[in-house]
Amino acid sequence: MSAHTLTDAPVTVTAHLVAKSGNAKTGPIPVSTTERASCPTSCAFYSGCYASHGHTRINWAKVPERGGPWAAFVGKVAALPDGQLWRHNEAGDLVHVDGVIHAPALRALVQANSGKRGYTYTHHRLTPANVRALRDANAGGFTVNVSCETPAQADIARAAGLPAVLVVSEPPAKGATTPDGHPIRQCPAERSAVTCANCGICARPDRQAVIAFTAHGPGARGVREALQRVRLEEATAGATR
Ligand code: SF4
């Protein structure tokens, strides 16, 4: 455990904000990246996610030189225009200390996002402290979606009052639901010309639907293998998130 408490632990990770993303999926909205130390080791994809490949991997490795300290990054977010939709963490996760979300760092980001429409995803564990931090962020207008690997995990997130997304091996069938009956909807960018810039569903914390993202690209095989591993663990030990 770190010698620091969560209120005084210095934020050492850097983050970078691109004003207009060239990512075909997000469309031309501001997009950020936080360096890899922000990722929880508990993430099912920690040893290899989609961001570990291609241009995203190269850009991710350059965050310390292209980006800046957390406070400077937060200042850039605060300077975005009112109403701006933006995505936090094309790669990376929420700042943490030993798997506990750094609540002061997140609160600073939530405040900077005031009046904007920021959204992100997290693989941090849903411990009581992390759930509190995530609820506060969502209530404060910064949408943090809980990234899940099984529909049962999505139910755990929804039961905690948090918006959920789901990584899937194959696109969900029409009308698919989680075991608790939450609708599972495929991200529209996977089947049409929609981009995040003109969709924005992930920035709505009050939505019912669990948004599904299909494994794709050069990291798809590793993602499918990780999904299979999580499903097997869940079948023997029950769902955790
Ligand atoms: S559901 Fe909409 S906002 Fe979310 S990733 Fe897909 S296109 Fe972007």
Residues whose N, C-alpha, C, O or C-beta is under 5 A from the ligand:
A	BS01	SF4	C187 P188 A189 T195 C196 C199 G200 I201 C202 I211
